[in-house]
Amino acid sequence: MPRVFTVYSRPGCHLCEEFIEELITLCRGRVRLVVEDVDRDPALREAYGLRIPVLCAGSREVCATRVNHAAVRDALAW
């Protein structure tokens, strides 16, 4: 079963959409990518607010606002 990466984002956010597309290309099917809408949960909205998109691998934050290729590659190796 592939590992799970979670992207915290907001619908209609073009930066989030670009972030997700870049992740899909970078990860090439090695993880299952779950997209969470920060506006669906007050705790998520408070935690991430305008600092989206944010990528997490489990409970670890990998990168935010822009895809950090080195950090994603490191997270794939965890």
TARAWO-V298141 format. One record per residue. PSI is psi in whole degrees, 0 to 359 (* if undefined). Layout:
BEGIN
{{PSI} {PSI}}
END
This chain:
BEGIN
{{131} {153} {163} {127} {140} {132} {122} {123} {190} {135} {140} {1} {111} {329} {321} {317} {316} {319} {312} {316} {318} {319} {318} {315} {315} {320} {338} {52} {6} {349} {160} {125} {121} {131} {123} {130} {116} {340} {352} {346} {122} {325} {320} {318} {319} {320} {321} {332} {243} {2} {37} {159} {154} {133} {130} {144} {105} {231} {0} {131} {129} {310} {165} {150} {322} {148} {123} {102} {317} {316} {322} {316} {319} {316} {326} {335} {350} {*}}
END
